[in-house]
Amino acid sequence: MISITAIIKSKKENIEDVKNMIQNLVTQTRKEEACIRYDLHNTENVFIIWEEWKDQSGLDIHNNQPYLVDFISKSEAFLSAPVQVYKTIQIL
């Protein structure tokens, strides 16, 4: 299993726009066969997506989905910083 944490920081004035874009991304991603978990968390203007994937090939497929590519290109102008993505391994 592969775990990913993505941190997305919206500009304060674009919180609702970013939230709507991310909600669409979550809805689409949860339909993917290799997706085990794709949970969205939020505090103020920071959105955190906690992901779990069955395997690397499933994650690779996700990374090339049109809705993810579209989110990345369209959200850039609404964000206060580049999206941070961490691939992690559970240790406990």
Sequence and secondary structure as in RCSB ss.txt:
>XXXX:A:sequence
MISITAIIKSKKENIEDVKNMIQNLVTQTRKEEACIRYDLHNTENVFIIWEEWKDQSGLDIHNNQPYLVDFISKS
EAFLSAPVQVYKTIQIL
>XXXX:A:secstr
 EEEEEEEEB GGGHHHHHHHHHHHHHHHTTSTTEEEEEEEEETTEEEEEEEES HHHHHHHHT HHHHHHHHHH
GGGBSS  EEEEE    
